[in-house]
Amino acid sequence: MNEGNTKNFGAYLDQTLRVVRLDMIKRFKAAEVDITPEQWIILHSLYKENGQSQTDLANGSFKNAPTVSRIIDLLCKKSFTERQRFDNDRRRYKIFLTDIGKAAVEKALPVVLNSRELGWNGLTDDDYETFLRIMNTIFDNFSKTEND
């Protein structure tokens, strides 16, 4: 395969992810919200649906289980979340947002929305649909090779 025929989209994805992540970190710090973008994903997921299993949180965040477990450990130390065992399975936990965690999400949400607005400035709803189609296609292409 000739390198000239390939598209180096990975570098663009990485570059974009890096600036988005840095923007979020700066905004959280300025708003005095003690979370990272990775923690935000878990907190926001619990805000929308409290009491999820760690497996559900991992699947919804596209992160592996050990990473999600470490994030939850940190969130529990900050008193943003708490673990409760499943009634019928003593090995598994449901994760719940605490009142402190809920307040953190509500304080962080405007920050996240402002960051998203900045990122999408000058683009249309059609651009967003095209972006989603492209990202999903790339994801599906690599997911197929993982499962083969």
C-alpha positions, 0 to 999 in steps of 0.5 A: 500500500502506498502511503500517499493513498492513505488518510492520516486521520488519526493525527487529526483526531488526536490533535483535536481531542487534545485541544478539546480536552485542554479547553475543558480542563481550563474551563473546569479550573476557572469554574472551580470544578474539581474534575477532569474531562474523563470524570465528567463523562462518568458524572454526566452519565450518572446525572442522566441515569443514576445507579448504573453498574460499572460495566454500563458506565464503561460501555457508555463511555467507551472506556475499559473497565479498569479505567472506569474503576479508577475514575470511580475510585477518585470520584468516591474519594471526592464524595461525588459518587458512592458504590452500593452492592447489587442485592443479588450479586455481592461482587458487583456495584451500582454507582450513585451520584451523591448530592455533592456530585450532583452539585458538581455536575450542575456547576460544570454543565454550563462550562461544558456547553460553552466549550461545545459551542466554541468547538462548533462555532461556524458549523451547521447542523448538517455539518454535525450530521456529516461529522457523526456519519464519518466518525461512526463509519471510522469507528465501525471500520475499526470495530469490525477488525477488532472482532475478526 
